[in-house]
Amino acid sequence: MTLASVKKQLAALAVQIKPPHSLEARLNALTDEQRDFYWYWHQRYGDWLKRCLALDDDNEPDARPYARMLEHDTSPRLRRDVRIVLYGSDRLIPITADEIESARIYMDFCDEQR
């Protein structure tokens, strides 16, 4: 076995372990500063989520974070530059879109994520 063939095998194995479109691969594409911010945001978002789930209100536990966002919009924000590297450009549904057009835009987005 030559060194070149071993390198090819390792590269193929790395792609299987960490596919190019996986979140891990996209996290690796972040700069050090962006990655530091992402982990800072991740911790803050986790803390916010725990606070939402601990609330004793009329909402189902799974609906509490969504209800909090509607009421107060207190969830920590992921910076746009980091969000674009991780999830691609923002998808917007125009306010003038009807239900069918909104559903099509959303379904197209979901298909792209697969």
N, CA, C and O of each residue as an XYZ file, in Angstrom:
456
protein
N       0.845     -1.171      0.000
C       0.000      0.000      0.000
C       0.894      1.239      0.000
O       1.818      1.364      0.804
N       0.595      2.136     -0.914
C       1.398      3.347     -1.011
C       0.817      4.440     -0.116
O      -0.324      4.359      0.339
N       1.626      5.448      0.118
C       1.185      6.577      0.934
C       0.008      7.296      0.279
O      -0.920      7.729      0.963
N       0.048      7.420     -1.046
C      -1.039      8.088     -1.768
C      -2.357      7.328     -1.610
O      -3.406      7.945     -1.427
N      -2.313      6.015     -1.677
C      -3.550      5.234     -1.543
C      -4.087      5.298     -0.110
O      -5.300      5.309      0.101
N      -3.188      5.339      0.865
C      -3.617      5.468      2.256
C      -4.288      6.828      2.469
O      -5.306      6.917      3.157
N      -3.722      7.884      1.882
C      -4.305      9.217      2.001
C      -5.689      9.261      1.354
O      -6.607      9.885      1.888
N      -5.840      8.595      0.199
C      -7.138      8.549     -0.465
C      -8.166      7.836      0.399
O      -9.310      8.279      0.511
N      -7.758      6.741      1.004
C      -8.667      5.988      1.862
C      -9.068      6.804      3.086
O     -10.230      6.796      3.491
N      -8.106      7.505      3.671
C      -8.407      8.347      4.825
C      -9.348      9.486      4.451
O     -10.258      9.815      5.211
N      -9.135     10.088      3.283
C     -10.007     11.169      2.829
C     -11.430     10.654      2.607
O     -12.400     11.316      2.977
N     -11.551      9.469      2.001
C     -12.875      8.878      1.768
C     -13.557      8.557      3.093
O     -14.764      8.745      3.241
N     -12.782      8.075      4.048
C     -13.323      7.757      5.366
C     -13.787      9.027      6.083
O     -14.832      9.025      6.733
N     -13.022     10.095      5.969
C     -13.380     11.362      6.607
C     -14.684     11.907      6.043
O     -15.490     12.464      6.787
N     -14.905     11.757      4.731
C     -16.144     12.227      4.112
C     -17.327     11.424      4.631
O     -18.409     11.974      4.835
N     -17.131     10.124      4.845
C     -18.214      9.294      5.372
C     -18.530      9.662      6.820
O     -19.695      9.701      7.217
N     -17.497      9.930      7.597
C     -17.689     10.272      9.007
C     -18.257     11.673      9.149
O     -19.137     11.915      9.975
N     -17.750     12.594      8.341
C     -18.168     13.993      8.421
C     -18.567     14.464      7.020
O     -17.766     15.097      6.332
N     -19.817     14.157      6.587
C     -20.249     14.574      5.246
C     -20.100     16.086      5.075
O     -20.240     16.832      6.044
N     -19.819     16.546      3.855
C     -19.559     17.969      3.623
C     -20.711     18.891      3.990
O     -20.490     20.073      4.253
N     -21.934     18.378      4.012
C     -23.073     19.234      4.344
C     -23.549     19.040      5.775
O     -24.596     19.565      6.154
N     -22.798     18.296      6.569
C     -23.196     18.076      7.957
C     -22.955     19.345      8.770
O     -22.174     20.212      8.377
N     -23.633     19.436      9.900
C     -23.437     20.591     10.775
C     -21.988     20.652     11.248
O     -21.420     21.738     11.362
N     -21.392     19.509     11.520
C     -19.987     19.471     11.953
C     -19.067     20.084     10.899
O     -18.174     20.865     11.228
N     -19.284     19.731      9.641
C     -18.457     20.294      8.565
C     -18.691     21.791      8.435
O     -17.751     22.546      8.188
N     -19.941     22.228      8.599
C     -20.234     23.660      8.509
C     -19.650     24.411      9.703
O     -19.208     25.550      9.556
N     -19.641     23.787     10.882
C     -19.001     24.415     12.042
C     -17.502     24.586     11.798
O     -16.911     25.586     12.204
N     -16.897     23.609     11.136
C     -15.473     23.709     10.819
C     -15.181     24.824      9.825
O     -14.056     25.318      9.756
N     -16.202     25.226      9.046
C     -16.020     26.302      8.071
C     -16.038     27.679      8.724
O     -15.667     28.668      8.090
N     -16.464     27.756      9.986
C     -16.485     29.039     10.685
C     -15.070     29.488     11.024
O     -14.178     28.662     11.216
N     -14.871     30.801     11.096
C     -13.596     31.320     11.585
C     -13.550     31.069     13.094
O     -14.571     30.751     13.703
N     -12.382     31.210     13.687
C     -12.260     31.014     15.136
C     -13.182     31.972     15.892
O     -13.826     31.578     16.864
N     -13.244     33.222     15.448
C     -14.080     34.215     16.109
C     -15.559     33.851     15.975
O     -16.320     33.965     16.937
N     -15.966     33.409     14.771
C     -17.359     32.998     14.567
C     -17.698     31.762     15.404
O     -18.789     31.670     15.967
N     -16.771     30.824     15.483
C     -16.993     29.599     16.267
C     -17.131     29.935     17.747
O     -17.992     29.384     18.433
N     -16.275     30.847     18.246
C     -16.382     31.271     19.647
C     -17.748     31.889     19.915
O     -18.378     31.606     20.934
N     -18.205     32.745     18.981
C     -19.516     33.358     19.157
C     -20.610     32.292     19.121
O     -21.548     32.338     19.917
N     -20.492     31.333     18.203
C     -21.512     30.272     18.105
C     -21.638     29.519     19.428
O     -22.752     29.291     19.898
N     -20.523     29.133     20.033
C     -20.596     28.379     21.294
C     -21.127     29.247     22.436
O     -21.827     28.757     23.323
N     -20.789     30.542     22.407
C     -21.350     31.479     23.386
C     -22.864     31.553     23.202
O     -23.609     31.458     24.177
N     -23.329     31.723     21.952
C     -24.765     31.765     21.663
C     -25.429     30.442     22.051
O     -26.507     30.440     22.644
N     -24.802     29.340     21.725
C     -25.355     28.010     22.012
C     -25.625     27.855     23.512
O     -26.669     27.339     23.910
N     -24.682     28.303     24.332
C     -24.854     28.228     25.789
C     -25.995     29.128     26.252
O     -26.837     28.704     27.044
N     -26.029     30.358     25.768
C     -27.094     31.297     26.139
C     -28.464     30.791     25.689
O     -29.446     30.914     26.421
N     -28.528     30.219     24.479
C     -29.804     29.707     23.979
C     -30.262     28.515     24.824
O     -31.448     28.389     25.129
N     -29.332     27.647     25.199
C     -29.674     26.514     26.069
C     -30.211     26.980     27.410
O     -31.180     26.417     27.920
N     -29.592     28.004     27.988
C     -30.072     28.565     29.258
C     -31.468     29.157     29.095
O     -32.335     28.951     29.945
N     -31.690     29.897     27.996
C     -32.991     30.495     27.726
C     -34.057     29.410     27.572
O     -35.165     29.538     28.091
N     -33.710     28.347     26.856
C     -34.652     27.248     26.641
C     -35.045     26.585     27.962
O     -36.215     26.266     28.178
N     -34.068     26.379     28.840
C     -34.363     25.787     30.154
C     -35.302     26.677     30.957
O     -36.220     26.184     31.612
N     -35.073     28.007     30.906
C     -35.957     28.933     31.615
C     -37.376     28.863     31.060
O     -38.343     28.892     31.822
N     -37.504     28.770     29.746
C     -38.835     28.686     29.127
C     -39.547     27.407     29.545
O     -40.732     27.436     29.876
N     -38.842     26.300     29.532
C     -39.465     25.018     29.862
C     -39.852     24.944     31.336
O     -40.759     24.195     31.700
N     -39.177     25.711     32.184
C     -39.464     25.696     33.621
C     -40.668     26.567     33.994
O     -41.154     26.503     35.123
N     -41.143     27.370     33.061
C     -42.284     28.243     33.353
C     -43.510     27.406     33.695
O     -43.720     26.320     33.155
N     -44.299     27.936     34.594
C     -45.554     27.269     34.956
C     -46.689     28.120     34.396
O     -47.239     28.976     35.090
N     -47.033     27.875     33.132
C     -48.112     28.627     32.513
C     -49.093     27.669     31.841
O     -48.993     26.453     32.006
N     -50.020     28.209     31.101
C     -51.065     27.392     30.474
C     -50.600     26.675     29.218
O     -51.328     25.834     28.692
N     -49.412     26.983     28.725
C     -48.909     26.376     27.495
C     -48.328     24.995     27.754
O     -47.823     24.706     28.839
N     -48.410     24.151     26.738
C     -47.728     22.858     26.795
C     -46.228     23.133     26.895
O     -45.760     24.126     26.339
N     -45.464     22.288     27.582
C     -44.025     22.543     27.719
C     -43.308     22.770     26.383
O     -42.454     23.652     26.286
N     -43.643     21.991     25.362
C     -42.970     22.154     24.065
C     -43.321     23.474     23.387
O     -42.572     23.948     22.534
N     -44.455     24.072     23.760
C     -44.897     25.322     23.136
C     -44.388     26.552     23.890
O     -44.495     27.670     23.386
N     -43.845     26.362     25.074
C     -43.445     27.517     25.886
C     -42.367     28.391     25.241
O     -42.485     29.615     25.286
N     -41.312     27.805     24.637
C     -40.323     28.694     23.994
C     -40.944     29.527     22.868
O     -40.649     30.714     22.732
N     -41.795     28.901     22.073
C     -42.448     29.625     20.981
C     -43.335     30.739     21.540
O     -43.334     31.855     21.021
N     -44.087     30.436     22.591
C     -44.950     31.446     23.209
C     -44.116     32.606     23.751
O     -44.510     33.765     23.630
N     -42.968     32.297     24.345
C     -42.094     33.356     24.868
C     -41.590     34.239     23.732
O     -41.532     35.461     23.872
N     -41.228     33.630     22.617
C     -40.755     34.434     21.488
C     -41.863     35.348     20.986
O     -41.606     36.499     20.635
N     -43.100     34.844     20.949
C     -44.217     35.677     20.495
C     -44.513     36.799     21.474
O     -44.847     37.912     21.066
N     -44.393     36.514     22.762
C     -44.722     37.510     23.778
C     -43.610     38.526     24.001
O     -43.870     39.724     24.107
N     -42.384     38.052     24.070
C     -41.290     38.930     24.485
C     -40.095     38.950     23.543
O     -39.277     39.869     23.596
N     -39.991     37.959     22.697
C     -38.851     37.835     21.793
C     -37.536     37.903     22.551
O     -36.650     38.680     22.195
N     -37.408     37.098     23.590
C     -36.240     37.153     24.457
C     -35.158     36.133     24.099
O     -34.141     36.045     24.788
N     -35.364     35.368     23.036
C     -34.364     34.342     22.713
C     -33.083     34.996     22.208
O     -33.138     35.985     21.478
N     -31.938     34.454     22.589
C     -30.669     34.995     22.093
C     -30.592     34.857     20.572
O     -31.051     33.864     20.008
N     -30.025     35.834     19.932
C     -29.932     35.851     18.465
C     -28.578     35.342     17.990
O     -27.533     35.712     18.526
N     -28.619     34.491     16.978
C     -27.400     34.027     16.328
C     -27.020     35.076     15.286
O     -27.845     35.467     14.461
N     -25.785     35.521     15.328
C     -25.336     36.552     14.387
C     -25.549     36.113     12.952
O     -25.405     34.932     12.634
N     -25.887     37.044     12.091
C     -26.220     36.749     10.696
C     -25.063     36.068      9.962
O     -25.297     35.104      9.232
N     -23.834     36.534     10.131
C     -22.708     35.941      9.405
C     -22.508     34.474      9.795
O     -22.164     33.649      8.949
N     -22.721     34.152     11.063
C     -22.597     32.771     11.537
C     -23.768     31.946     11.017
O     -23.590     30.816     10.563
N     -24.956     32.513     11.086
C     -26.164     31.818     10.630
C     -26.067     31.460      9.151
O     -26.490     30.374      8.755
N     -25.521     32.347      8.332
C     -25.420     32.089      6.893
C     -24.438     30.961      6.618
O     -24.707     30.114      5.766
N     -23.304     30.925      7.317
C     -22.343     29.831      7.119
C     -22.963     28.498      7.514
O     -22.767     27.493      6.829
N     -23.708     28.484      8.613
C     -24.273     27.231      9.114
C     -25.519     26.781      8.361
O     -25.692     25.588      8.110
N     -26.382     27.715      8.003
C     -27.696     27.333      7.468
C     -28.007     27.904      6.091
O     -29.087     27.653      5.555
N     -27.088     28.665      5.508
C     -27.342     29.263      4.203
C     -28.025     30.610      4.340
O     -28.300     31.078      5.445
N     -28.290     31.220      3.203
C     -28.888     32.554      3.234
C     -30.307     32.487      3.794
O     -30.980     31.459      3.716
N     -30.732     33.593      4.350
C     -32.064     33.669      4.956
C     -33.139     33.440      3.900
O     -33.027     33.916      2.770
N     -34.162     32.718      4.276
C     -35.320     32.513      3.404
C     -36.452     33.391      3.937
O     -36.795     33.335      5.118
N     -37.005     34.175      3.075
C     -38.076     35.072      3.488
C     -39.361     34.722      2.745
O     -39.342     34.407      1.556
N     -40.456     34.783      3.455
C     -41.765     34.621      2.840
C     -42.389     36.005      2.814
O     -42.633     36.593      3.867
N     -42.651     36.532      1.626
C     -43.211     37.883      1.536
C     -44.535     37.988      2.275
O     -45.325     37.044      2.296
N     -44.763     39.118      2.866
C     -46.008     39.331      3.610
C     -47.215     39.256      2.679
O     -48.332     38.999      3.127
N     -46.995     39.478      1.400
C     -48.086     39.439      0.427
C     -48.377     38.022     -0.084
O     -49.327     37.816     -0.840
N     -47.555     37.048      0.330
C     -47.736     35.677     -0.156
C     -49.000     35.059      0.436
O     -49.321     35.249      1.609
N     -49.707     34.312     -0.414
C     -50.888     33.620      0.100
C     -50.441     32.289      0.722
O     -49.250     31.979      0.750
N     -51.398     31.515      1.215
C     -51.066     30.258      1.897
C     -50.329     29.282      0.994
O     -49.374     28.637      1.426
N     -50.759     29.170     -0.238
C     -50.152     28.213     -1.173
C     -48.720     28.616     -1.492
O     -47.820     27.777     -1.478
N     -48.506     29.889     -1.779
C     -47.151     30.358     -2.082
C     -46.242     30.227     -0.858
O     -45.081     29.839     -0.992
N     -46.750     30.541      0.319
C     -45.979     30.400      1.556
C     -45.586     28.945      1.773
O     -44.444     28.654      2.128
N     -46.522     28.041      1.563
C     -46.231     26.606      1.731
C     -45.184     26.152      0.732
O     -44.303     25.365      1.079
N     -45.262     26.637     -0.519
C     -44.269     26.252     -1.536
C     -42.878     26.732     -1.145
O     -41.913     25.975     -1.247
N     -42.763     27.974     -0.700
C     -41.463     28.514     -0.288
C     -40.906     27.701      0.875
O     -39.721     27.367      0.897
N     -41.768     27.386      1.842
C     -41.334     26.602      3.000
C     -40.906     25.188      2.586
O     -39.875     24.695      3.045
N     -41.680     24.547      1.736
C     -41.346     23.183      1.298
C     -40.049     23.175      0.482
O     -39.241     22.257      0.621
N     -39.844     24.184     -0.365
C     -38.587     24.294     -1.113
C     -37.415     24.399     -0.151
O     -36.380     23.764     -0.352
N     -37.577     25.201      0.894
C     -36.528     25.338      1.907
C     -36.251     24.004      2.569
O     -35.092     23.619      2.724
N     -37.315     23.280      2.969
C     -37.143     21.975      3.619
C     -36.430     20.990      2.699
O     -35.576     20.227      3.150
N     -36.773     21.001      1.416
C     -36.129     20.096      0.457
C     -34.638     20.410      0.327
O     -33.820     19.500      0.189
N     -34.287     21.691      0.371
C     -32.879     22.089      0.284
C     -32.076     21.612      1.491
O     -30.877     21.357      1.378
N     -32.728     21.492      2.641
C     -32.041     21.107      3.868
C     -31.715     19.620      3.926
O     -30.899     19.200      4.746
N     -32.330     18.831      3.081
C     -32.091     17.381      3.082
C     -30.841     17.023      2.372
O     -30.498     15.844      2.284
